[in-house]
Amino acid sequence: MTNEAENNIIEIIDDNENVIKCELYDIIDFEDRQYALLLEIGTNEEEPELVIMRYVEENEEAFFETIDDDEEFEKVSNYIETLEEEEIEE
């Protein structure tokens, strides 16, 4: 595994206090905020689960925040779906 790949591995904690390893897939800009697209790794599923979190940079530090607002999460999810559809069309 290269250093770049290692730097893209993020550990998050779910609601049940389980540690989930994810790969940072992309960071997107949407409505004046940034969101991280994380792909869950280490599961036996054929298609990894996509985890969406708010990406925040403060004082030269970056961190991820859970999106608690259902409306915000829905808007971001819909936006990501339109990006996926555009990729498929290309």
HELIX and SHEET records of a PDB file:
HELIX    1   1 ASN A    3  ASN A    7  1                                   5    
HELIX    2   2 ASP A   70  GLU A   89  1                                  20    
SHEET    1   A 5 ILE A   9  ILE A  13  0                                        
SHEET    2   A 5 VAL A  19  PHE A  30 -1                                        
SHEET    3   A 5 ARG A  33  GLU A  40 -1                                        
SHEET    4   A 5 LEU A  50  GLU A  58 -1                                        
SHEET    5   A 5 GLU A  61  GLU A  65 -1                                        
END                                                                             
